[in-house]
Amino acid sequence: MTFDQLEAKMRASLSQFTGLGAKVKFDFGADGALFLDATKVPTVSRDPVDVNTTLKISLSDFVKLSEGKLSPTLAFTFGKLKVQGDMGVALKLAGMLDD
């Protein structure tokens, strides 16, 4: 899956982030970054915003995570997912991705 395809997939499933109440940066390294603003009605953008939490993960691992092929807990435990900022937001987001 390309970065553009992932962005389109996230836009199509924004409702899963309703209630997160935070702003999150998904940092895919050289592949780019997406910014989720779920403080009200969830939106996703490539435009930088101040965030509560940054998740650093490779694009391929995030695709596996979003498809349920990689557990957020295992990704974090094995260093495939790094969290900066509010860990509570990351845990809440992990629960939303597990659903």
C-alpha positions in Angstrom: 0.0 0.0 0.0 1.3 3.4 -0.9 1.2 6.5 1.3 -1.5 8.0 -0.9 -3.6 4.8 -0.6 -3.2 4.8 3.2 -4.3 8.4 3.4 -7.4 7.6 1.4 -8.1 4.6 3.6 -7.8 6.7 6.7 -10.1 9.4 5.2 -12.7 6.7 4.4 -12.6 5.4 8.0 -12.5 8.6 10.1 -15.6 7.7 12.0 -13.6 5.0 14.0 -11.6 7.9 15.6 -14.7 9.7 16.9 -14.3 10.3 20.6 -10.5 10.2 20.6 -10.4 13.9 21.7 -6.8 14.5 20.6 -4.5 15.3 17.7 -2.1 12.6 16.6 0.9 12.6 14.2 1.5 9.4 12.3 5.2 9.6 11.4 6.1 7.1 8.7 9.7 8.3 8.4 10.8 8.9 4.8 7.3 7.9 3.5 5.8 11.0 5.1 3.4 11.9 7.9 -0.3 12.2 8.4 -2.0 14.3 11.1 -5.3 13.2 12.7 -7.3 15.8 14.4 -10.0 14.0 16.4 -10.8 16.8 18.9 -14.2 17.2 17.3 -15.2 15.7 14.0 -12.2 13.7 12.9 -10.1 14.9 10.0 -6.8 13.8 8.5 -4.3 16.0 6.7 -0.7 16.2 5.6 -0.5 19.7 7.0 1.4 19.9 10.3 -0.5 20.7 13.4 0.4 20.8 17.1 -0.3 17.3 18.4 -0.8 15.5 21.7 0.9 12.3 20.6 3.3 11.2 17.8 3.4 7.6 16.6 6.5 6.6 14.8 6.0 3.4 12.7 7.0 2.2 9.2 4.3 2.5 6.6 4.3 -1.3 6.0 3.9 -2.0 9.8 1.1 0.5 10.1 -0.7 -1.2 7.2 -0.3 -4.5 9.0 -1.6 -2.9 12.2 -4.6 -1.3 10.5 -5.5 -4.7 8.9 -5.3 -6.5 12.2 -2.2 -8.5 11.2 -0.1 -6.7 13.8 -1.2 -6.0 17.4 -0.5 -2.4 18.6 0.8 -3.9 21.9 3.3 -6.2 20.1 4.3 -3.5 17.7 5.2 -1.3 20.8 6.8 -4.1 22.7 9.1 -5.0 19.8 10.0 -1.4 19.0 8.1 -1.3 15.7 6.0 1.5 17.2 7.4 4.4 19.1 5.2 6.8 21.1 6.1 10.4 21.9 3.8 12.5 24.0 0.5 11.5 25.8 0.6 7.7 26.2 -3.0 7.7 27.2 -4.0 9.0 23.8 -1.8 6.2 22.2 -3.6 3.5 24.4 -7.0 4.9 23.5 -6.1 4.9 19.8 -4.8 1.3 20.1 -8.2 0.2 21.4 -9.9 1.9 18.4 -7.6 0.2 16.0 -8.2 -3.2 17.6 -11.9 -2.9 17.1 
